[in-house]
Amino acid sequence: MIRVIHYGLGPIGLGVAKMISKRADMQIVGAIDIDPDKIGKDLSELLGDRQMLGVKVTGDAESVLDRSRADIVVLTTASSLKKIKRQIVQIVQAGLPIVSTCEELSYPPAHNAEQVEELDALAKQHRVAIYGTGVNPGFTMDALPLMLTAPCADVRKIHVMRMQDASVRRLPFQQKIGAGLTREEFQKRVDQGAVRHVGLRESISMIADSLGWTLSDYRESIEPVIAAADVTTPFLTVKAGLVAGLNQSGRGFVEGKEQITLELVAYVGAPQSHDTVTIEGQPNITSTIVGGLHGDIATAAVTVNSIRRVIAAPAGLLTPNNLPLPHWTKG
C-alpha cells in the first residue's frame, strides 16, 4: 500500500486524487491547499464521493508532511519552478519524494539551470527523488517522440503536432489559451505571459539533450485562433470574431538548422483532435493518436502511473528522459 499526500487541490490535483482514491494499492493520507473554501472539508467532498475518506484538507503543510505516515507527495500547485521551490524544499526536508505536474520541473535545465545543482544536491542529501511530469511536457511532445526514435538508425528532424479541442478542457486551460478575448486583449496577455502554454522549451531541450544535439537557438511564437462562429463550452461562450484559442510553436535549431518543431494548436471548437509525431530519419516514422489525449485526464494518469517509479528511483532531481518509462498497472 502506497501512502500519498496531495499538495494542491486545483482541477489537476483533484483529478490525480480521484484516480488514486479508486486504487486498491494506494491510500490518501493527507491533503493540503491554501483555499479557505476547501480547508476543513473531507477530501471526499471535493472529489464528489459519497464515501468519506477521513482525510481533512489543511492549509498547514508542515503538520501533514511526515515520512512516517506517507511514502510520496503529489505536488500540483503551479507551473513555475521558482514559485514552488519553497514547497519542494519543505517536502524534501521532510524526507519525502515528489512527483509534480509543474511544467518547468519536467526539465529544469531549459529555464531554471541555476536551480538544478541545488535541488539535485538537496534531494540526494535527504535520499529522495524529485520528478516533474505530465502529458505535455512529460510525455506527448518529449518522452513519446524519444521512445519512437528507438528503431531509428539515424534521426534528422522531429516534428510534433498537438491539435486540441479545448471545449472539453477545464476552465483554467480555456483561460490560459485566451478563449473569449479580443485580439488586443489576447496580445496584451501574451506580452504579460498570462496566455501561453508552459513547456515547449522544456520538451525541446529534453529531446535535444537526449539525442546529443546542442541547441544553437530556440524560438517561440504565439498567434491567436479566431472563432469563425459562436462556440459554447460548459464554462464560457466565444462569439464569432473573438479569440477561440492559440497556435503556439517552439522551434529548436542545431547549427542554425531547425531540427525540432513542436506545434500546439488548442482552441474551443477545433475539429479532429490528434497528437502526431513525425520523425525524419532512417526510417521515417509517423505516429498519430487519433482523437488526441485529453490533457487533464492524461496528465493525472501519467502522474499516478509514475508514482511507483519515483518511489523506487535513485535520489536526485530526475526528468522523464532518465527515469524508466512509466506504465499503467492494475491497482
Secondary structure, 3 states (H helix, E strand, C coil): CEEEEEECCCHHHHHHHHHHHCCCCEEEEEEECCCCCCCCCEHHHHHCCCCCCCCEEECCHHHHCCCCCCCEEEECCCCCHHHHHHHHHHHHHCCCCEEECCHHHCCHHHCCHHHHHHHHHHHHHCCCEEEECCCCCCCCCCHHHHHHCCCCCEEEEEEEEEEEEHHHCCHHHHHHCCCCCCHHHHHHHHHHCCCCCCCHHHHHHHHHHHHCCCCCEEEEEEEEEECCCCEECCCCEECCCCEEEEEEEEEEEECCEEEEEEEEEEECCCCCCEEEEEEEEECCEEEEEECCCCHHHHHHHHHHHHHHHHHHCCCEEECCCCCCCCCCCCC
